[in-house]
């Protein structure tokens, strides 16, 4: 039997076969780079970090929000703000002033007619004001609505007013006579734009429908978005319609008041988070987002989702003459550029939270922001300074740093400079090391920062002398990789379980070993020197646990173990009896986390086991570490209990039998008796507690028929051994 059991080392294979080998941390995709902080930089869809176009501040309104903006023929810019109902005027040279204050808190919409007259739509008591060149305002049209969301004019200076909460577009003549032009079934009509065929386009909420309204006021639903609101519309020179939709109930209502959505309770909090593999690249727009989707509707009315994101909120779209689409977003104040390949470049990040309006005139592009309300202009030269600071690398354990390596495409006369710093707090503070660098060898410079748990790197871009469009290709950093080695930490035995006697673990054939076939050797030794991700391929995440079977005299122990370095571990099992002090080896160098041994070769008594875990398979001799843990005491008993029956006595139909039960190396657990092969009945000892190696019992049975009867007794000890006895009695 002992030989059989030694063929069953059986068990739970350690869940990780990972060694202390150098780790690498690589940043090479747009998603990777967006985890850091950028200033004066663009991030292309294919993961290039470059200088951004200069974003020059033009005017500061000193207001929290700019909800609307419009330019007249002379290039004068007008801004509608909240929450003080102010309209600002900014001359082409950049000189601005507070122009007029209306009696409503929010100026949600602005428009300018061919005569240079400014129209302002307000909330929460929706009215339209007309403002003269002298800054004199008067109510031009009052539809009796709560919100004026958007204004637009046709060639005859008829004003179109999109409203809420009745979802109506009104047409107002230059004299101020207005009537309903299009009445939707929606609560809000949020934005208006003209297509090239002189149809009016309108976006709605709360059901996110894009309408095309003919000159006679008849409406046609071009697209029914799965999101709640069509926030912005833009039409390019080819007649393609671009529409941005928002959803998920996640918009900052205080920063940018939006229509109340009936779907918010249904969709809010159910955003699906994309979690792609570090080695997988997804085409932007191939995964439908829940917060932002941008659609393209072609001349044949075919609608496609061109871009989606769970991270951005779009407030305005600008279709440029060069074929790119600019997207003003929040809540990190970014401007995206979408090209014909559906690639999204993070063009620039403003210092404010939301880019609420984008305007272009004579090649100049203006960005209007909220939180705080400012105006910026794109310049056709790179930003004067570009700095990227990576997210913090958590090595989990104190680590030694190897080299930092990077790749620069199309390098200029001056190349980007890289620096590193390290520390032991999750967020960098004064206890971190100073920045070390700049590092000079892009093929691999030794990191000078002190060993620590955390590391961070930054890139400083030199100013480029090249004139630029909105996208710059010089000194494009495509990838940064850091190598590091964790300090070795002792493995840990987390728990030990001694199983009941007779329980043995039996592994399924081929479990965790690919059917027992492993190229290069059956013990898997060839895998230990391979990179981690290759060694992980040898592990089966679906292998069934070993099954438990009953084998007499089997004794099993199992344990759980972990290693902070994810090292490969081996285990040794030692034992000793309770009255001994020296440990004896039972088995060594196990890869499994359980062991079954034959207890028949052990004398009866109380024992304890000790498990020692070692990370030697993953470390050089002399550097390996161990830890140990002892089990609870347990009993091995290889002798069956004995039963000594006394002389039965009877009186009438009553029967009394005394007997004693004795165990060896264990205690009495339970005693039972049966009369003439009938049902087994439990009997308690004289002291009512079965807790000793020897217990005294008395069987008292009534209503016994006369004649000969066989009384059988069985005793079970605390480890499951069973002893029996019997006697025959005549009842007269």
N, C-alpha and C positions, 0 to 999 in steps of 0.2 A: 504493500500500500504506500509506503514512504516513497518508493521510486515513482509511482504513479503521480503522487501529489507534487513532486518536484518538477514534473513536466507541465505544471500549471502555475507558473509565476504570475500569470493572470492579471489583466487589469486595466486600470484607467491609465492610458498613455498621457504623459505630460502634455498639456495643451499647446506648448510652444517649443519649437526646436531652434530657438534663436540664440546666436552667440554674440559675445562682445566683439563686434566688428565696427569699423567706422560707419557712421551714419551720414547721410547727406540731406540737406534741406535746399530745395531748388525753387526759385521764383521765376516763372517764365511765361505765364499766361495773364491775360487781362484780369481775370478773377483773382489770381495770385497778387498782382500788383495793387489791385484795389483794396487789399487788406491793410496796406500801409497808408502813409500820409504823403500827399503830393502838393507841391507849390510851384506854379509856373511850368507845369508839365502836362503832356498828353499821354494817353495810353491807348494804343491802337487795338483793334479787335484781335489781331494775331500776336499780341503780347509784346509790343515794342514801346519802350519808354523814351519819349523825346521831349525836347523843349516845346512848350505851348506857344501859340501866338500871344503877343503882348495884350493884356487886358487892362486898358488904362481907365481909371475912374474919371468920369466927366462931371458928375453932379451928385450931391448928397441932399436928399429932400429933408433929412432929419425926421422923417416919418417911418413908422414901422413897416407899412405895406404900400406897395405900388401895384394896383390891381389892373391898370389899363394904361396904354400908351399909343400915341399916334403922331405922325409927322405930316406937316403940310408941304406944299410945293416948294417953299423956300428952304426946306430942311429944318424948320423950327420944330422942336419936339415938345409934346405936351404929355404930362403925366397925371393920371387920376389916382388919388391915394386914399388911405383910410388909416385911422378911424376918425379923422377930423374933417373929411369932406373937402380937402384942398386940391386944387389943380395948379400944377407948376408949368412954367414955360421956359424952355431952354433954347437959346439962340444957336445957330450953326457953329459959332466959335466956342461954345461951351458955357457961356455966361447964362446962369439961370436965375429964376425968381419965382416967388410965390405969386401966382397970377390972380386966382379967385378962390373964395371959400363959399361952398354951397351949404344949404341948410339940411343936408343929409350926411350921415357919417361916412358912407363909403361911395366912392366914384368907381363903379364897376366897369363902365364902358365909355369909350371916347370914339368920336368920328369927326372928320373934317370934310366939308363939301368943296366944290370947285371954286367957290367964292371966298374960301378961307375961313368960313364960320365953323366954330367948334361946337359939337353936341356932346353932352355928358349925361350918361345914364346912372342912376343912383339906387341905393337900397339903404334901409329896409322898406321905405315908402317909395316904391318905384316911380320915379318921374324922369322926364327928359328935359334938360336945360339947354338953351342955345346961348352961347357966349360970344359977345362981339369982340372985335379987335382991341377995344379999349378995356376989356375985362368986365363988361357989364353982363350979368346973367339974368335970365328970366325963364319961367317954366314954358317950355315949347310944346310939350305933350304930356298928358297925364292919363295913362291907360287904366288907372285904378288897380294896378298890380302891386305885388310886394317887392319884386326884384326886376331891375333892368339888367340883363346879363350881357347883352351884346348889341352893338349898333353897326349898321352898314348903309352905304348910299349907292344909288344907281347913277347912271350918266345924267339923269334929269334932276339930280339932287333930291329925289324922294328918299326918305329915311326909313329904314327897316329896323324894327325894334323887337328883340327877342326877350321874352319875359318868363317869369314864374310868379305865382304858383299855379297859373292856369295853362302854361305851355303854349302860348300864342305868339305869333309874329304879326306885328302891326305894320301897316304901310302908312307913312305920314308924308303928306305933300309939303313942299317948301313953305307953304303958308301955315302949316301946323294942323291941317285937317287930317285926322287919322281914322283908320278903320281896320278891322281884323282882316289880315291877308291870308294867314294859314293858322288853323286851329288844330293842334295835335291832341292825341289822347294822353300825352305825357304831362308830368307836373311842371317840368322846366325845359325850356329851350335855351341852351347855354351859350352856343357860339354860332356865328354866321360867316359865310364866305361865298364869293361868286365863283362859278366854274367858267370855263371859256365859252360856253354856249349861253351865257347870261341867265342861267338858272341859279337860284339861291340855294345854298347848302346850309343845313341846320343840324346841330348835334343836340341830343336830348339827355335827360335824366328823369327818373331813376332806372330806365330800362336800356339806356345806351344805344339809341337808334339814330342812324345817320339818314336824314331826309334830303331829297332833291325836290325843290319847289319850283314849278314852272312859272313863267311870267303871269299866267292867269290865276295863280294861287293854288293850283292842284298839287298835292304832295305825293311823292313816291318814296317808299322806304328802300334806300340803296343797300343798307346793311343793318342787321340786328346784332349788335355786339353781345357777347356773353357777360361783359362787364357793365357797370352801372351808369357810366357817364361818358359821353363824347365830349372831351374837354376842349379840343382845339382842332381846326381844319386848315389845311393849306393846299393850294393847287399849283402844280409846277407848269413849266412852259409847254409841256407835252399834253396837258389836260388831265394828267393823272391826279387823283384826289388822295391826299394823305390825311389820316384822322388818328388822333390819339385818344384812347379810352382808359379810364381809371376805374378801379374796383377794389373790393376787399374791405371797404369801410375803414381804410387806413390813412386817409388824407388828414393832414393837420388842419382841423376845422378852424382853429383859432388863427393860424397863420394865413390860410387862404380859404375864406368862407365858400362853401360849395353847397349845391342843392342837397336837401335831405333826401336820403335814398331809402326806399322801402325794402331794398335787398340787404341792407347792412347787417341786420340781425341774422340773416340766413348765411351770409358769406363771411362775415367778420370772424377772425380767429381760426379760419380753416385753411389758411394759406399752406400750400404744399411747398416744402423747402427742398430746393434742388441740392443734392449732395453728390456731385460727380466724383469719379475716381480721380486721384491726382494725376493719372496717366491718360485721362480721357479728355478730349476736346470736343465741345459741342458748338454747332453753328448757332450764332445769336438768332433768336426768333424760332428755333426749332422746338423749344419747350415753351408751352403757353404759360404765361405768367398770370398771377391773380391780381396784381396791383396796376400794371401798365401793359397795354398792348397798342402797337402802332400798325395801322392797316394801310394798304395801298389798294385803291380801286381804279382799275384801268378804264380806258375809253369804252370797253365792252361791258362795263359794270361788274367785272370779276374782282371780288374782294379777296385779298390775301393778308395773312398776318405777317408783317415784315419784321417785327421786332417785339420781344416781350421781356419783362423783367419783374422780379419780385423785390428789387432793391431800389428802383427809381420811381418817381412820380413826374409825369410830364405836364407842364403848364402851358407850353406854347410850341408851335411848329413853324419853321420857316423853310420853304422850298426855294433853294437858291438856283441861279441860272446855270451854274456849273454841274447841276444834276445831284448835288448832295442835299440832304435834309438835315437841318439843325433842329435840335430838340432841347428846349429849356426845361430843366428838371429841378427837383428838390427831393430830399431835404438836405443835400450837401452842395447845392448850388452849382451843379455841373451842367455843362453844355455838351451834348452828344452830337456826333456827326455820323449819319447813316449814308452809305454809298450803295451803288447798284448791285453789289454782291451781298447785301444785307449785313455787311460788317459795320459794327458800331465802334467808333473811336470816342473815348473820353477826351474831348477836345481841350477843355480847360475847366478848372474848378475855381469858381469865384470865391471871395471871402465871405459871401453872404449865404443864407440858407436856401433860398429859392430863386430860380431864374424864371420870372413870371411872364416876360414879354421879350420877343426877338423882332427886331426891325432891320431892314436893309434899304439903303438909298445910295445910288451912285457908287456902288461897290463898298460902301461902309456898312458894317454890321454893328448894331447896338444891342446890348443886353441890359434889361431892366430887372432889378432884383427886389425881393422883400426880405424882411428880417436881416438887414435893414434896407430901407427903400433908397436905392442908388441907381445910377446909370453908368455903364461901362461901354467902351468902344474897343472893338478888335483893331489892332494895328498890324500892318503888313511887315512886321519884323518880329523876331522871336522875343520872348520874355527876357528881361535883363537878368533874371536869376531863376534857376531850376533846382529844386531840392526834393529828393525822395527819401523818406525814412521808412524802413521796413516795419512790418509787425514784429513783435517780440517772439523769438524762438524759445520755446520751453523744452529743454533737453531732458526734463523730468528729474534728472539727477545731476550733480556737479559733473561737468564735462570739460575735457581738454579740447581746445579748438585746433583744427588742422589748417587748411588753406581756404581762402575765398577766391572764387574763380568767376569771371564774367566775360560776356561777349558783346562787343560794340560793332554794329554794322554801320558802314559809311562814316568812319571816324573823321573828325575835322583836324585842324592844326593843333587844337587843344582838346584833350579828351576828358570824359567824365572822371571824377575822382571818388574813390570809395574809402569809407571809414567804418570801423566797428567799435562797439563798446559792450561791456558785459556787467552783470550784477546778479544778485540773489533775491531781489524783490520782483514781484510780478510786473509792476509798473516801474519804468525807469525813474530814479530819483537821485538825490545827492550822494547816495551810497554806491552808485554805479561807478565804474571806471570812466575816465575821460575818453573821448573819441581818439582812437589810434588810427594813424594813416597820414596822408593818403597812401594806399597800396599801389604799386607801380606795375606789377606783372599780372596782366589779365588772365594768363594761363594758369595761375595759381600762386598767390602771395600768402606767406605764412601769417596767420592772424596773431596779432600782438596782444590782444585783450586777455586779461587774466582768466584762468579757469573759473567757471561759475555755472549756475543752472541756466541762466538766461543770456541771450545774445541778441543784439540788434545791429543792423548795418544801415548806412545811408550813402546816397550818391549826390554829389554836387556837380551840376552841369555848367560848363563854361558858357559865356554868352557867345552866340553865333553871329558872325558878320554877314551871313547870307540874308538877302531879302526873302521874305516868306509869304506863302499863301497861308490859309488857315491851318495847314498841316506841314510839318517840317520833318525831313528825313535824315538830317545830319546827326551823328552821334546817337544813333538809336541803340539803346541797351536792350538786348533781347532776353538775357538770362543771367541770373546771379545764383551761384551755388556755394553753400558753406558745408564743410566737412567737420565732423566732430566725433569724439569718442567718449562715451559715458565712463565715469569711474566705476570700478567694480564694487558691487554691494552684495552683502551676504544673501544667499537664498533664505527662504523662510518656510518652515513647516507650519501650516495654519491650523491643522486639526488632525487627530488620529482617531479612528474608530476600530475597536476590537469587536468582531462580529460573533454571534452565537456559535457554539460548537457545532460542527457538522456543515456549516455554510462554506462553500468553496466557490471561487470565481472562475468562470469558464469563458474565455474569449471566443468570439466567432471566428472561423477560419478566414484569414486574409484581412481582418479588421485593422485599419490604420496602416496597412502595409501594401495596399494596392494588390491584394491577392497573393502576397508573399513574394512578388517579383519587384526588384529594385535594381535597375542597371548600375553596375559598379560595385555591387556587394550587398548581401542580404541584410547586413546590420546598419545600412544607411550611413556608414562612416564617410562615404564620398561626399555627402551633402554638407558636412559641417563647415567646409571651407568656402561654400558658395555664398553669394550675396543673400541677404535675408529674404527678399521677395521670391527668390528661386527656391529656397529651402521651405518656404511656406507652402509651395505647391505639393510637397510630400505629405502634408497633413490633410486628413479627411475631417471636414466639419460635420459630416453626417454619419460617421461610424457609430454603430450601436454600442452602448455600454456593455461590459461583460455580463453575462447572465449568471444568476446564483443557482447553484445546484447543491443537493445534499450528498455528502460523502462522509460516512462514519469516520470519526477521529480527525476530520479536517478542522483546522483552526485558521481563520483568515483575519487579516488586518488591512485596512485601507487608510489612506491619508490624502490630504490636499496640500499642495505646495505652490509657492509662487517665487518669482525672482524679479526684482525691480529692473534688472537689465534684460529681462526676457532671455536669459541664458538657458542652454540645454542643461538639464540636471540629471544626476544619478543618485540612487538611494541605497543605503546599507541599513539592514535590520539587525538589531542586537536584542538579547533577552537576558534576564536573570530572575531567579526565584526571590520571593520576598525576604528570605532569611540569608541571602547572599549579597556580597558587595561588588563582585567582579562581573563585568558584562561579557557575554559570549556572543560571537558572531553567528548569526543565523543565515544571512545571505548578503552579498555585496554587489555593487554596481548594477542595480536594477534601473531600467529606464521607465518601468511602470510605477504606478502609485498604489499598488496593492500587492499582497503576497499571501499565498495559502501554503501552510506547512502541515506536516503529519504530526499531530499531537500524541500519537500512540507511542512514540519513542521517548516521551517525557514522563518523569515520575509525577505522581499526583501532588498538587500543591498550588500555591498562589504565585503568579508570575507578573512581570511587567516588561513591556517592549520599549525600545528606543529606536527612533528613526533618525538617521543622519542624512541630510541633503548636501550635495556637493556640486559646484558649478565647474568642476575640473574639465569636462568635455569642451568648454567654451573659453578656457583661459590657460595660459602657460603654467606649467608646474611651478609652485612657489608663489603664484599670484591667485590661485583658486581659493575660494572661501567656502566655509561650511556652516551649517546650523543644525540644531537637533531639538527633538521634543520627545518626552516620554508619554506613554499611554497610561490609561487607568490600570489598576491591578485587575487581573482576571484569573479565573480558576481553571486548571487542567485536572481532570479526574478521569482516570482510565479504569477504575474499578466500579462495578455495579453495586448499588446498595444491597444490604442483606436484611432479611426479615426473619425475626425469631418469634414464632407463634406460641402462646401459652396454651394451657389445657382449657378447652371450651367448657362452659358450664351452662346448664339450662334449667329453667324453672317454669313449668307449664309450657306455654308457647313462646316464652321469652328466652333469648340467647345472648350470652356475654362471652367475648373472646378478648383477651389481652395480647398485645404484640408490641415488639420494639423494632424500630427501624434505625439502621446504622449506615452512614456514608463514609467515604474515604477521600479526603482532600476537598470535600465540598460540604454542603449542608443539605438537610432534608428540605425539599420544596413542597411535596404534596403526597398524601397517602389516600388510597381508594380501596374499596372492597366490593365484591360481587358475590351473590348467593346463587349457586346452581347455574352459573353462566348468564345471569341476568344483568340488569343495568348496573354500571359502575357508579358507586356513591362515594362522595368525599367524606372523610372522617378527620376531625381536628385532633391534634395531640392533647395530652392531659393538661398542659399549660396553655393551650389554645393558640400558640404561636409556633410555627415550624421555622426555626432559625438556628438549629444546632445540628452537629453531626449525628447525635443520638436523640431520638424522640420516642416517648411512650404513648401508646394508643389503647383505647378500649372500644370494641365494636359492641353496640347494644342493638339487638334486632327483636322486634315484637311480631306477633301474629305469624309465627313460623309453624307450618304444618308439621304434623308428626311424621317421623321417618328419617331416612338418612339424607344429609345435605352436605354439599361441598362449598366451603368458604375460601374464596381466592382473594389475596391481598397483593397490591402492587404499590411500590414506593418510587417516586421520581426525585432525583437530587437536583441541585441548583444548576447543573450544567446539562441536564437532560438524560442522564443515565437512568435506567429502569431496572429495579429488582423486584422479584415476585416470591410469593410463598402461598401455601394452601394447607388446609386441614379439613378433616371429615368429622361430622358430628351427627349423633342420633338424637332426635327429639321424640320423647314419648308422650 
